[in-house]
Amino acid sequence: MSLVRITTVVDRMTYELARAIGVVAMLGFIVHISVDVFVRATAGQSWRSTLDFTAFWYMPLLVFAGFAVAEHAREHMEVNILTARLTRGAQDALEPLALICMTTFAALVAWYGLEGAREDMELGKAGVISDLPLWPLRFMVPVGAGLLIVQVLCSHVLRRASDHG
């Protein structure tokens, strides 16, 4: 199996995993908020864990899974004010530097996020309003950064393959 074929499969699997995480989080977010609004309207009282679920469970899932989805769809912002005036050859020469910077940054986010998640797990970090455990979703930071790294590398390989035939 060729590198391009393997990369295509990994790219698709990573995208589908990140998208599934995002979809589940968005559906949970919508259902949770809707139930909270309904309970508040009918019973006059809010569902106690809504803030903790929305802020500390659903949002990290949406944000960190969304990075990989956006990379796959090439929907990240590109600020090409410096590179737009360069020749194609110069742009191609700078691409590995950008790749190194992006993967290094994402790896540092993953490492820092993993350290924070471990610490929160040891402390048994719980919600602000409820006793809902928050530490499990702290692991979404390194997972999401890892998914982003895989997507960035796959995008690079697939772009290079399409540029060269």
NORUR-V547996 format. One record per pair of residues at least 24 apart in sequence whose C-alpha atoms are under 6 Angstrom apart, sorted by the first residue. I is the first residue (numbers start at 1). J is the second residue. D is the distance in whole Angstrom. If there is no record, write none. Layout:
i=I j=J d=D
i=I j=J d=D
//
This chain:
i=7 j=154 d=6
i=11 j=154 d=6
i=15 j=69 d=6
i=18 j=65 d=5
i=22 j=62 d=5
i=22 j=65 d=6
i=25 j=58 d=5
i=49 j=130 d=5
i=52 j=127 d=6
i=57 j=137 d=6
i=64 j=144 d=5
i=65 j=144 d=5
i=68 j=147 d=6
i=68 j=148 d=4
i=68 j=151 d=6
i=103 j=149 d=6
i=106 j=145 d=5
i=110 j=142 d=4
i=110 j=145 d=5
i=113 j=141 d=5
i=113 j=142 d=5
i=114 j=142 d=6
//
